[in-house]
Amino acid sequence: MSGPLSGVTVLEMCNTIAGPACGRLLADFGANVIKLEPPEGDSVRQLGDHIDDVSLYAASILRNKRSVAIDLKTREGRELGIALASKVDVLIENNRPGVLERLGFDFEELSQANRGLVLVRISGYGQSGPYSDRPGYGAICEAVGGVRHMTGRPDLPPDRVALATTDYLTSVYAAFGALAALRAREQTGRGQIVDVALYETAFTQMEPVVPAYDKLKIVPSRQGPNLPSMAPNSLYPTRDGKWVLIAANSDRTFHRLAEAMGAPELLGDERFSSIVARGKHENARALDDIIDAWTSGLDAVDAERVVREAGVPSSRVYTIADIWDDPQYAARGMLLDVPHMRLGSIKQIGIVPKLSSTPGSVRFAGPELGADTFEVLRELAEVPEERLRSLASRGVIKAGEDAHGSMRIPEVPEAGTA
């Protein structure tokens, strides 16, 4: 292990997206992340596109982690899980409140054996409050958090973003909370609970809306592709059926845009004479119509080039195919070739953020279910070899499979060998 989090051991008892994404962030920066899965595997292994039975999504979100498969519904399985929890620095879980305790993982009891344990709890509505026992996915919590009301066009029902944005935002808050708690542990010697709610992370995006409602009782509505009270800042159609986003937010950049469009007369129009004037709804829509007409006569690449050369922030709306060939992504290492045991290699997203002295890294793709069960239980829980084989034969634990579908039980390395 290398990276700024080298030496930090994390037990990830999570499923689907927010929890595993948090674990992936920590693993990318060197934490030893052990993913504890049920014998059937985390449901994220069923998500996204597959090649044969390999989930391409799981190969990415589970990267840099070791997989341990234990049946926590059995007494022996729970004992093994608790033994692991007593040896780690951070435990991440994203079950509904109460589930962890029913499995025997009570924080107070865990803390008696592991005083410095940091427990990161991710749930829909947090560990307290009248909604705490409700199930909550990211999309549901976007509705509760006010975000869904703000997404889409004003003349249509609220839209869904076709990505797990709230889950990923939650994973960042959870990782930040884990690191803050580890920093506090350096001073106190004690761990603590980090309580992260999906609806609250969604709600943090409403930061400018809160004081405006408090003082002015403004309830903002959906704006479609436009930035409220700011124009031009929207999507504009192009001749080749694509879109370009142009954001001339200041007077100076608007002057440059008007010149680039060959429309200096816009500068003398009172409707467009200032940021305030352009931000009025009727003026903004009139200006959008003018820019629409101009971009519709150009292909997206040409419209972007003309506007960019004028010093106005702009971009085509990229597809994944555009990203694949983009030099900025290549220069910043945002598309990585990662070795994969069965697929040879697989492209994955790069490391964010970039650290100048102690950068993160991708060491390997997501492992097969249970690939590291024996190794981790030997290493952390100090389970003897004979008992491991007995537990595997009875289905309490599961090891990875070989090419023929048989359970692969790694041998104990001889003394003095790696």
URTA-V997742 format. One line per field, one symbol per residue. phi: phi as a letter, one per 40 degrees, with the letter a starting at -180 (. if undefined). psi: psi as a letter, one per 30 degrees, with the letter a starting at -180 (. if undefined). burial: 1 if it has 9 or more other ideal C-beta (glycine too) atoms within 8 Angstrom, else 0. A space follows every 50 residues. Layout:
phi=???
psi=???
burial=???
This chain:
phi=.ahcbdgcbbbbbbafbdcdccccdccdbhcccbccbcdcgccccbcgcb bfbccccccccbcgbbbbbbccccccccccccccccbbcbbbabccdhcd cccgcccccccccbcccbbcbbacbgcagccccccacdcccccccgcccc bhcccbcdcbccbccccccccccccccccccccccccbgbcacbbbbccc ccccccdccccccdcbfcbcbcbgcccdgaacaacbcbccgbbbcbbccb cccccccdcccgbccccccccbcadcccccdccccccdcccdcccccbcd ccccccccccgbdaaccccccccdbcccccccgcbbcbcbdbbgaacbcc cbccbcbbccabcacdccdgdbdccccccccfccdccdccccccgcbbbc bcccgcccbcccccdgbb
psi=kllfgkfkkkjjillceeeeeeeeeeefgfkjkjjjllfflkfffflall jbgjjeeefefglglkkkjkjffleeeeeeeeeeffflekkkkhlkkfee effgikeeeefefiegkjjjjkleglfllfgfgkkjleeefeeeffeefg kakfgllklkkglieeeeeeeeeeeeeeeeeeeeefeffkalkjjkkeee eefffgefeefeeeefhkjllkgbglkkgkkkilkklleggakkkkiifl eeeeeeeeeefhiffffgkffgfleeeffkeeeeeeeeeeeeeeffglle eeeeeeeeffgkklkljkleeeeegkfeeeeghfjkjkkkeffdlkklla kklkkeeillljellkllkgfgeeeeeeeefhkleeeeeeeefggelkll lafgglkjjklkklkgl.
burial=00101101111111011111111111111111111111101101101000 00011111111111111111110000110111111111111111001001 00101010011001011111111111000011000111111111111111 11000001100000111111111110110111011000001101011111 11110100100110000000011001100111110111000111111110 00111111111000011000110010111100110111011101110111 00110111010101011000011001001100001101010010010101 10001000111100111011111111110110100001101100011111 100000101000000000
